[in-house]
Amino acid sequence: MIRGMIKAILVTALCTGLAACVPGTTTGTPSLAAPPIGKTDDAAYVARKDGAFTLPAIDVAKVPTQFRRQSVAFATDEAPGTIIINPAARVLHLVTGKNKAIRYGIAVGRAGFEWSGVAIVNERKQWPTWTPPAEMIARKPELAKFEKGQPGGLTNPLGARALYLTSNGVDYGYRIHGTPEWQSIGSNASSGCIRMINQDVIDLFDRVPSGAKVIVLNADGSLPTGLKLPPPAPKVKKKAAPVKTAAIVMPTLPTAPPLDIDLVAPTAAVTPPAPAAAPVCALPLVNGVCPPAKP
């Protein structure tokens, strides 16, 4: 009994402390009042003005019934205000009472980005700024233009609202947020965050306070026993820049001074060889030719 009271006091203190960190963007007081069970409110998806932006209408005919916002019977022992996410079924339940909940359609992490565990809503923002993590920019270099953040707006990937989640006091980058890509609802399309139709995330935002408990079920629908995160993405190796070889510059040689003619040895004259002497004949010449000697 005493242990339970202490736990309740600690939880209350935690929620109060977290509420103090919330930006002044909350509209109204969160309420769990829900529509009748088993009925969808298709009028919730009409175009509407929200602050400086006008949300476009959603073609509900293109949203399967199980992914439209509706109150449902939901067996759970969790307290009202708890968010329970079932990634396999692509639905989010907000517990509103004993065995009752509001169900919303969602999009969840694609293969390699699934996670499960227990978290809390640590921060809540309207029309939040989106800053892609360095790992995402490495996968999609075209996002480098948003490395300092993309302002909130109709094309912002975080949509009209964002609930920032932490587990054991650590922010792993997971969010429950709206999306301009409402056609992705009911699929595995995100990088681990929970996407919702903008009109739905506004409804959830208005019902859930800071400090709310969030349970993300395992892939088989069972309750998590701990935090299970996807394996870290391999680091993208940057291509080494080519090594620039400095050009070799030969020094300019000095011009040789003119030769001093007095110091240069004179070139020796070349004397042509003397012509060979004609042989001497011991006999008188015959017709100018020396006759052979007689034996």
Number of C-alpha atoms within 10 A of each C-alpha: 6 7 8 9 10 11 12 12 12 12 13 13 13 13 18 13 14 18 17 11 12 15 11 10 10 15 11 8 10 16 15 18 10 17 15 12 13 11 12 18 12 15 10 16 19 13 13 13 9 13 10 8 13 12 20 15 14 19 12 15 8 9 16 11 13 15 22 23 26 22 23 21 15 17 11 14 10 16 14 18 22 20 27 22 25 22 25 15 18 21 23 26 25 25 27 23 20 14 15 19 28 25 25 24 27 31 28 30 19 14 12 13 18 21 21 23 17 21 23 22 24 24 20 25 18 23 22 22 20 19 19 19 14 13 14 15 16 16 11 11 11 10 17 16 11 15 13 11 15 18 14 18 20 17 13 19 20 29 29 30 28 29 26 21 26 20 16 9 10 10 13 11 12 17 21 24 30 27 26 20 16 19 14 18 24 22 18 21 18 16 16 23 23 28 33 33 28 26 24 23 23 20 17 25 23 17 19 21 23 25 24 17 20 22 20 23 20 20 15 10 13 11 16 16 11 9 14 14 14 12 10 9 10 7 9 9 7 7 6 6 6 6 6 6 6 6 6 6 6 6 6 6 6 6 6 6 6 6 8 7 8 7 7 8 7 8 6 6 6 6 6 6 6 6 6 6 6 6 7 7 12 10 12 10 11 8 7 7 10 14 13 10 8 5 3
